[in-house]
């Protein structure tokens, strides 16, 4: 874990949808996660950094099936030149979406990733960002998931906090994993140097 996160020019808010943060199927600690995510969004906005809300289009009958109550983004969106909603159908927020082109067009070099679920969409999106050459900051207290149920002959149930920690550990050799979202800093994207190309 790093002590101080480098400034990021974009915040990727992954799947913070009502199905995952409200009601009986909310992730453990949802209230705290929402508070910290809202603070990240507010600080990113004030700095002029990009804010990208990824919204998962789940399968028919799932909690995040499009246009059902659970599919809605939970935190308010202020769409404009530096804030976007990008819908996705896969775990990876870059897969078959405009995310890569949005970041590239803005000259982003470093992103903070937060949201749901730690070992699925958060990790998949962070891994692709790393593969594309972005610096990735992952605040430990700003991503979450569900407990993994017991599997006979394989393991007892695995607490959500352990799953989130392992998900972050799996990419910590390449990403900057910070202890607290409050440590993350933001800056507005700057113009790319002549002849350079963002990832």
BAFI-3210 file (N, C-alpha, C; in Angstrom, 3 decimals, decimal comma, padded with zeros to 6 digits):
// residues 199
n [1|2|3|4|5|6|7|8|9|10|11|12|13|14|15|16|17|18|19|20|21|22|23|24|25|26|27|28|29|30|31|32|33|34|35|36|37|38|39|40|41|42|43|44|45|46|47|48|49|50|51|52|53|54|55|56|57|58|59|60|61|62|63|64|65|66|67|68|69|70|71|72|73|74|75|76|77|78|79|80|81|82|83|84|85|86|87|88|89|90|91|92|93|94|95|96|97|98|99|100|101|102|103|104|105|106|107|108|109|110|111|112|113|114|115|116|117|118|119|120|121|122|123|124|125|126|127|128|129|130|131|132|133|134|135|136|137|138|139|140|141|142|143|144|145|146|147|148|149|150|151|152|153|154|155|156|157|158|159|160|161|162|163|164|165|166|167|168|169|170|171|172|173|174|175|176|177|178|179|180|181|182|183|184|185|186|187|188|189|190|191|192|193|194|195|196|197|198|199]
n.u [000,836|000,467|001,403|000,655|-001,472|-000,925|-001,835|-004,850|-006,398|-008,890|-011,883|-013,230|-016,282|-017,586|-020,378|-022,145|-024,931|-028,439|-029,288|-027,078|-026,424|-028,551|-031,339|-032,033|-030,033|-027,805|-024,317|-022,079|-021,504|-022,445|-023,410|-021,206|-019,462|-020,869|-020,777|-018,015|-017,534|-019,148|-017,767|-015,316|-016,260|-017,188|-014,798|-013,300|-014,845|-014,565|-011,883|-011,735|-011,265|-012,073|-015,176|-016,442|-019,216|-019,808|-022,266|-023,872|-025,483|-027,505|-028,465|-031,699|-034,056|-032,181|-030,824|-029,851|-031,063|-031,673|-033,439|-034,950|-035,766|-033,461|-031,373|-030,775|-028,477|-027,104|-025,976|-026,102|-025,758|-023,919|-024,083|-021,992|-019,306|-017,163|-018,147|-019,588|-021,889|-021,473|-022,664|-022,447|-021,966|-020,375|-017,964|-015,576|-015,063|-014,023|-014,578|-016,037|-017,084|-017,177|-015,258|-012,388|-011,829|-012,917|-011,286|-008,804|-009,198|-009,365|-006,848|-006,069|-003,985|-003,848|-005,944|-008,507|-010,125|-013,223|-016,003|-018,279|-018,236|-015,707|-013,950|-014,780|-016,102|-014,744|-012,048|-011,610|-011,907|-009,885|-007,637|-007,595|-007,229|-004,634|-003,276|-003,523|-001,835|-002,410|-001,914|-003,083|-005,113|-006,308|-008,453|-008,692|-010,916|-013,024|-014,180|-016,199|-017,829|-019,822|-020,244|-018,690|-020,423|-020,379|-018,894|-019,484|-016,967|-015,075|-014,672|-015,314|-017,662|-016,603|-015,724|-016,883|-015,079|-012,605|-012,577|-012,543|-010,068|-008,295|-008,837|-007,816|-005,159|-004,336|-003,801|-002,006|000,721|001,020|-000,846|-001,609|-002,455|-004,296|-004,885|-007,088|-009,856|-009,833|-007,210|-006,746|-005,960|-006,849|-006,567|-007,063|-007,210|-004,449|-003,285|-001,971|001,549|003,261|003,299|002,937|000,975|-001,910|-002,729]
n.v [-001,189|002,245|005,334|007,886|008,826|009,388|012,334|012,051|012,177|011,331|009,821|006,702|005,429|002,576|000,798|001,655|001,133|000,984|-001,634|-002,831|-001,373|-000,788|-001,963|-005,475|-006,834|-005,313|-004,477|-005,332|-002,733|-000,661|001,981|003,485|003,119|004,499|007,099|007,663|007,365|009,386|011,575|011,318|011,786|014,435|015,821|015,215|016,497|019,194|019,617|019,538|017,169|014,269|012,584|009,458|007,532|004,233|002,031|-000,898|-003,084|-005,472|-008,981|-010,188|-010,297|-010,014|-008,143|-005,740|-005,363|-003,560|-000,483|-001,130|-000,631|-001,323|-000,995|001,662|004,387|005,164|007,466|011,015|012,335|014,666|015,434|016,522|018,363|017,178|014,997|011,841|009,201|005,857|003,057|-000,505|-003,964|-005,968|-007,274|-005,773|-002,385|-001,194|-002,829|-003,051|-000,477|003,159|004,054|003,973|005,720|008,109|008,715|008,876|010,991|013,121|013,305|011,908|010,435|009,076|007,184|006,881|004,153|003,007|001,469|-001,217|-004,695|-005,705|-007,906|-008,440|-006,476|-004,104|-004,966|-006,033|-003,790|-002,135|-003,716|-003,679|-000,948|-000,678|-002,339|-000,822|001,212|003,199|004,895|003,534|004,094|002,624|002,980|001,441|001,494|002,213|000,439|-002,477|-005,649|-008,678|-011,270|-014,412|-017,344|-020,434|-023,386|-026,684|-029,024|-027,375|-024,731|-022,853|-020,130|-016,966|-013,932|-010,702|-008,564|-009,833|-010,840|-008,450|-007,426|-009,367|-009,100|-006,535|-006,982|-008,674|-007,035|-005,264|-005,112|-003,597|-001,508|001,474|000,952|002,436|003,130|004,671|006,413|009,124|009,850|010,120|012,193|014,691|016,073|018,349|017,159|017,768|019,429|017,240|016,647|017,813|015,558|013,359|010,549|009,665|006,832]
n.w [000,000|-000,742|000,868|000,131|-002,377|-005,844|-007,779|-009,654|-012,862|-013,485|-012,254|-011,847|-011,333|-010,413|-011,166|-009,055|-008,186|-007,385|-006,733|-005,593|-003,345|-001,707|000,283|001,008|-000,339|-000,321|-000,328|002,373|004,700|003,108|003,501|004,455|002,299|000,285|001,312|001,239|-001,494|-002,566|-001,555|-002,924|-005,547|-005,304|-004,748|-007,025|-008,978|-008,145|-008,663|-011,375|-012,616|-014,662|-014,227|-014,341|-014,505|-014,393|-015,541|-015,057|-017,296|-016,496|-016,816|-018,002|-015,381|-013,392|-010,578|-011,529|-013,967|-016,942|-016,687|-014,488|-010,989|-009,433|-011,192|-011,467|-011,047|-007,908|-006,751|-007,306|-010,623|-012,489|-015,428|-018,069|-019,668|-018,331|-016,997|-017,125|-018,038|-018,624|-020,073|-019,628|-020,508|-019,717|-017,320|-017,368|-017,601|-019,858|-021,980|-025,044|-024,833|-024,657|-022,922|-023,011|-025,191|-024,249|-022,015|-023,295|-025,123|-023,387|-022,372|-020,126|-017,644|-015,275|-013,154|-010,676|-009,219|-008,068|-006,272|-007,128|-008,102|-005,847|-006,613|-009,117|-011,285|-010,510|-010,219|-012,808|-014,469|-013,459|-014,056|-016,878|-017,308|-016,257|-018,087|-020,353|-019,860|-018,017|-014,921|-011,954|-009,183|-006,311|-003,852|-000,746|000,987|-000,607|-002,319|-002,686|-001,895|-001,916|000,620|-000,051|-000,564|001,331|-000,041|-000,358|000,301|-000,752|000,459|003,490|004,041|002,730|004,090|003,014|003,365|003,309|000,723|-000,766|000,028|-000,978|-003,701|-004,200|-003,476|-005,502|-007,650|-006,682|-007,148|-009,374|-009,292|-007,359|-004,252|-001,880|001,587|002,420|000,995|001,415|001,083|-001,576|-004,321|-006,758|-010,095|-012,778|-016,153|-018,298|-021,325|-023,798|-024,275|-027,201|-029,873|-028,273|-027,097|-025,433|-023,321]
ca.u [000,000|001,178|000,928|000,047|-001,835|-000,613|-003,045|-005,486|-007,190|-010,220|-012,462|-014,138|-017,217|-018,018|-021,608|-022,760|-026,344|-029,288|-029,360|-025,918|-026,153|-029,769|-032,161|-031,482|-028,870|-026,728|-023,020|-021,781|-020,884|-022,848|-023,553|-019,874|-018,959|-021,533|-020,253|-016,664|-017,619|-019,685|-016,681|-014,406|-016,896|-017,207|-013,439|-012,916|-015,541|-013,970|-010,550|-011,822|-010,995|-013,217|-015,915|-017,133|-020,071|-020,091|-023,582|-023,962|-026,753|-027,570|-029,311|-033,112|-034,326|-031,152|-031,090|-029,501|-031,677|-031,913|-034,707|-035,622|-035,287|-032,120|-030,391|-030,500|-027,323|-027,573|-025,476|-026,478|-024,833|-023,960|-023,521|-021,439|-018,073|-016,198|-018,830|-020,252|-022,408|-021,166|-023,276|-021,628|-022,606|-019,351|-017,302|-014,571|-015,671|-013,483|-014,973|-017,138|-017,644|-016,402|-014,429|-011,020|-011,751|-013,212|-010,072|-007,754|-009,497|-009,148|-005,448|-005,932|-002,882|-004,004|-007,353|-008,909|-011,228|-013,967|-017,335|-018,695|-017,853|-014,248|-013,230|-015,375|-016,032|-013,690|-010,750|-011,494|-011,703|-008,551|-006,631|-007,496|-006,602|-003,200|-002,759|-003,503|-000,790|-002,820|-001,625|-004,348|-005,182|-007,444|-008,610|-009,189|-012,224|-014,009|-014,737|-016,825|-018,449|-020,622|-019,620|-018,756|-021,029|-019,637|-019,029|-019,119|-015,786|-014,123|-014,318|-016,366|-017,955|-015,493|-016,296|-016,702|-013,868|-011,469|-012,638|-012,089|-008,622|-007,600|-008,989|-006,847|-003,810|-004,023|-003,291|-001,232|002,073|000,991|-001,697|-001,361|-003,549|-004,225|-005,729|-008,323|-010,251|-009,478|-005,829|-006,690|-006,011|-007,255|-006,151|-007,672|-006,322|-003,775|-003,044|-000,866|002,713|003,308|003,857|002,651|-000,342|-002,331|-003,121]
ca.v [000,000|003,509|006,252|009,046|008,516|010,461|012,944|011,382|013,066|010,750|008,921|005,717|004,963|001,333|000,069|002,047|001,089|000,754|-003,056|-003,235|-000,555|-000,584|-003,146|-006,676|-007,356|-004,321|-004,956|-004,929|-001,417|000,172|003,401|004,079|003,132|005,589|008,371|007,871|007,541|010,725|012,523|011,235|012,454|015,885|016,354|015,126|017,591|020,493|019,715|019,530|015,820|013,568|011,630|008,529|006,578|003,029|001,484|-002,238|-003,587|-006,877|-009,894|-010,172|-010,906|-009,695|-006,934|-004,555|-005,389|-002,177|000,226|-001,547|000,229|-001,666|-000,620|003,097|004,852|005,634|008,809|011,964|012,561|016,003|015,237|017,717|018,092|016,374|013,942|010,966|007,880|004,888|001,757|-001,644|-005,271|-006,913|-006,882|-004,776|-001,154|-000,801|-003,794|-002,652|000,804|004,336|004,522|004,224|006,917|009,272|009,014|009,263|012,312|014,130|013,322|011,331|009,504|008,338|007,045|006,236|003,224|002,685|000,939|-002,606|-005,483|-005,654|-008,968|-008,646|-005,337|-003,174|-005,513|-006,166|-002,451|-001,686|-004,482|-003,180|000,372|-000,917|-002,883|000,267|002,156|004,197|004,683|003,211|004,224|001,864|003,203|000,200|001,653|002,737|-000,630|-003,468|-006,802|-009,539|-012,499|-015,569|-018,408|-021,683|-024,386|-027,965|-029,665|-026,374|-023,807|-022,190|-018,831|-016,012|-012,614|-009,708|-007,776|-010,630|-010,884|-007,147|-007,308|-010,237|-008,492|-005,436|-007,560|-009,304|-006,038|-004,270|-004,973|-002,615|-000,378|002,121|000,648|003,315|002,668|005,435|007,285|010,498|010,097|010,290|013,565|014,820|017,242|018,409|016,709|018,841|019,106|016,310|017,221|017,645|014,299|012,235|009,940|009,049|005,434]
ca.w [000,000|-000,718|001,899|-000,523|-003,748|-006,787|-008,340|-010,785|-013,712|-013,702|-011,254|-012,424|-010,305|-011,050|-010,821|-007,780|-008,566|-006,218|-006,394|-004,813|-002,155|-000,918|000,494|001,600|-001,079|-000,300|000,138|003,753|004,814|001,968|003,864|004,473|000,926|-000,421|001,826|000,721|-002,947|-002,797|-001,297|-004,077|-006,677|-005,055|-004,870|-008,432|-009,671|-007,792|-009,263|-012,837|-013,135|-015,241|-013,407|-015,225|-013,804|-015,170|-015,172|-015,624|-017,828|-016,123|-017,584|-017,606|-014,091|-012,397|-009,816|-012,307|-015,301|-017,363|-016,502|-013,268|-009,892|-008,987|-012,218|-011,401|-010,298|-006,603|-006,463|-008,361|-011,733|-013,072|-016,752|-018,687|-020,417|-017,568|-016,238|-018,084|-017,687|-019,676|-019,801|-020,019|-020,387|-019,264|-016,081|-017,689|-018,058|-021,156|-023,015|-025,925|-024,407|-025,080|-021,827|-023,456|-026,034|-023,398|-021,258|-024,231|-025,677|-022,349|-021,968|-018,782|-017,463|-014,014|-012,780|-009,432|-009,453|-006,854|-006,559|-006,945|-006,956|-005,772|-007,326|-010,448|-012,195|-010,102|-010,575|-014,261|-015,038|-013,064|-014,796|-018,247|-017,230|-016,116|-019,343|-021,339|-019,493|-017,038|-013,509|-011,295|-007,733|-005,793|-002,416|-000,149|001,629|-001,563|-003,165|-001,798|-002,540|-001,050|001,110|-000,936|000,238|001,480|-001,105|000,232|-000,254|-001,250|001,523|004,248|003,451|002,794|004,358|001,957|003,597|002,862|-000,746|-001,257|000,257|-001,931|-005,025|-004,297|-003,419|-006,787|-008,612|-005,940|-007,673|-010,457|-008,926|-006,082|-003,334|-000,722|002,688|002,567|-000,115|001,753|000,669|-003,026|-004,808|-008,160|-010,856|-014,109|-017,229|-019,027|-022,744|-024,036|-024,934|-028,656|-030,338|-027,374|-027,254|-024,168|-023,436]
c.u [000,874|000,604|000,192|-000,228|-001,450|-001,893|-003,542|-006,307|-008,576|-010,585|-013,449|-014,983|-017,943|-019,298|-022,177|-024,255|-027,177|-029,338|-028,227|-025,713|-027,385|-030,490|-031,396|-030,266|-027,732|-025,430|-022,826|-021,080|-021,273|-022,916|-022,202|-019,270|-019,560|-020,999|-018,873|-016,665|-018,144|-018,607|-015,661|-014,978|-016,849|-015,824|-012,933|-013,569|-014,870|-012,621|-010,587|-011,470|-012,256|-013,856|-016,716|-017,896|-020,316|-021,375|-023,771|-025,375|-026,806|-028,507|-030,765|-033,325|-033,303|-031,497|-030,793|-029,975|-032,011|-033,351|-035,574|-035,085|-033,850|-031,026|-029,952|-029,225|-027,801|-027,164|-025,804|-025,360|-025,025|-023,324|-023,091|-020,133|-017,047|-016,866|-019,740|-020,875|-022,130|-021,753|-022,383|-022,405|-021,624|-018,720|-016,355|-015,237|-015,162|-014,039|-016,206|-017,859|-016,754|-015,420|-013,008|-010,897|-012,031|-011,958|-008,957|-007,963|-009,210|-007,682|-005,204|-004,751|-003,003|-005,464|-007,477|-010,119|-011,892|-015,288|-017,500|-018,416|-016,334|-013,544|-013,751|-015,151|-014,966|-012,331|-010,570|-011,218|-010,317|-007,463|-006,479|-006,876|-005,084|-002,589|-002,655|-002,502|-001,194|-002,239|-002,965|-004,192|-006,453|-007,547|-009,323|-010,596|-013,305|-014,397|-015,221|-017,435|-019,294|-019,765|-019,705|-019,325|-020,148|-019,914|-018,575|-017,929|-014,750|-013,700|-015,551|-016,666|-016,762|-016,080|-015,950|-015,417|-012,620|-011,425|-012,121|-010,589|-007,839|-007,682|-007,993|-005,419|-003,396|-003,496|-002,346|000,209|002,145|000,177|-001,248|-002,578|-003,375|-005,176|-007,079|-008,591|-009,856|-008,056|-005,708|-006,794|-006,320|-006,685|-006,855|-006,704|-005,690|-003,618|-001,861|000,310|002,701|003,964|003,584|001,241|-000,722|-002,738|-004,610]
c.v [001,243|004,378|007,440|008,686|009,666|011,088|012,165|012,396|012,517|009,847|008,013|005,136|003,754|000,784|000,401|002,261|000,624|-000,709|-003,483|-002,488|-000,262|-001,911|-004,325|-007,243|-006,351|-004,944|-004,551|-003,572|-000,451|001,656|004,115|004,171|004,299|006,943|008,666|008,081|008,928|011,790|012,504|011,993|013,971|016,488|016,281|016,253|018,932|020,701|019,842|018,190|015,243|012,671|010,754|007,529|005,399|002,404|000,149|-002,564|-005,081|-007,684|-009,771|-010,921|-010,617|-008,397|-005,662|-004,660|-003,956|-001,719|-000,362|-000,663|-000,057|-001,252|000,835|003,387|005,468|007,075|009,763|012,161|013,984|015,925|016,566|017,366|017,258|015,285|013,150|009,761|006,972|003,542|000,634|-002,936|-006,343|-006,409|-005,706|-003,526|-000,661|-001,655|-003,318|-001,395|001,931|004,808|004,865|005,499|008,182|009,674|009,518|010,673|013,420|014,227|012,806|010,368|008,641|008,340|006,455|005,367|002,913|002,031|-000,532|-003,429|-005,633|-006,637|-009,186|-007,396|-004,322|-003,699|-005,608|-004,817|-001,927|-002,416|-003,966|-001,792|000,239|-001,407|-001,820|001,359|003,256|003,874|004,523|003,351|003,528|002,095|002,026|000,333|002,193|001,714|-001,736|-004,598|-007,546|-010,661|-013,562|-016,729|-019,650|-022,605|-025,720|-028,605|-028,683|-025,429|-023,400|-020,865|-017,897|-014,623|-011,613|-008,908|-008,517|-010,678|-009,575|-006,975|-008,150|-009,657|-007,359|-005,970|-008,113|-008,312|-005,042|-004,126|-003,885|-001,368|000,214|001,869|001,508|002,807|003,356|006,306|008,725|010,855|010,393|011,765|013,575|016,086|017,195|017,857|017,913|018,466|018,166|017,010|016,916|016,315|013,125|011,736|009,304|007,614|005,306]
c.w [000,000|000,385|001,284|-001,971|-004,655|-007,318|-009,551|-011,564|-014,008|-012,532|-011,960|-011,301|-010,891|-010,405|-009,439|-008,057|-007,376|-005,802|-005,480|-003,518|-001,312|-000,732|001,048|000,904|-001,153|000,192|001,599|003,779|003,719|002,314|003,869|003,086|000,145|000,032|001,246|-000,790|-003,288|-002,567|-002,433|-005,275|-006,501|-005,244|-006,300|-009,234|-009,399|-008,462|-010,780|-013,458|-013,773|-014,191|-014,362|-014,364|-014,739|-014,630|-015,860|-016,083|-017,558|-017,001|-017,154|-016,291|-013,018|-011,680|-010,575|-013,767|-015,712|-017,152|-015,378|-012,137|-009,463|-009,943|-012,086|-010,617|-008,991|-006,321|-007,616|-009,381|-012,230|-014,459|-017,363|-019,364|-019,667|-016,745|-017,173|-017,401|-018,879|-019,268|-020,317|-019,828|-019,912|-017,973|-016,312|-018,265|-019,392|-022,296|-023,766|-025,429|-024,929|-024,015|-022,275|-024,272|-025,237|-022,617|-022,157|-024,758|-024,676|-021,920|-020,568|-018,730|-016,231|-013,611|-011,380|-009,740|-008,118|-007,248|-006,270|-008,214|-007,008|-006,693|-008,744|-011,286|-011,808|-010,534|-012,095|-014,924|-014,700|-013,839|-016,225|-018,272|-017,103|-017,427|-020,431|-020,986|-018,548|-015,671|-012,809|-009,791|-007,268|-004,293|-001,758|000,429|000,697|-002,622|-002,235|-002,610|-001,506|-000,466|000,024|-000,115|000,304|000,302|-000,527|-000,478|-000,776|-000,140|002,310|003,544|003,671|003,008|003,256|002,131|003,137|001,340|-001,329|-001,096|-000,731|-003,347|-005,231|-004,311|-004,782|-007,821|-007,958|-006,419|-008,734|-010,124|-007,598|-005,195|-002,093|000,355|002,691|001,349|000,150|001,332|-000,820|-003,379|-006,298|-008,773|-012,207|-015,141|-017,926|-020,485|-022,882|-024,670|-026,421|-029,013|-029,443|-027,606|-025,937|-024,417|-023,593]
res [x|x|x|x|x|x|x|x|x|x|x|x|x|x|x|x|x|x|x|x|x|x|x|x|x|x|x|x|x|x|x|x|x|x|x|x|x|x|x|x|x|x|x|x|x|x|x|x|x|x|x|x|x|x|x|x|x|x|x|x|x|x|x|x|x|x|x|x|x|x|x|x|x|x|x|x|x|x|x|x|x|x|x|x|x|x|x|x|x|x|x|x|x|x|x|x|x|x|x|x|x|x|x|x|x|x|x|x|x|x|x|x|x|x|x|x|x|x|x|x|x|x|x|x|x|x|x|x|x|x|x|x|x|x|x|x|x|x|x|x|x|x|x|x|x|x|x|x|x|x|x|x|x|x|x|x|x|x|x|x|x|x|x|x|x|x|x|x|x|x|x|x|x|x|x|x|x|x|x|x|x|x|x|x|x|x|x|x|x|x|x|x|x|x|x|x|x|x|x]
***
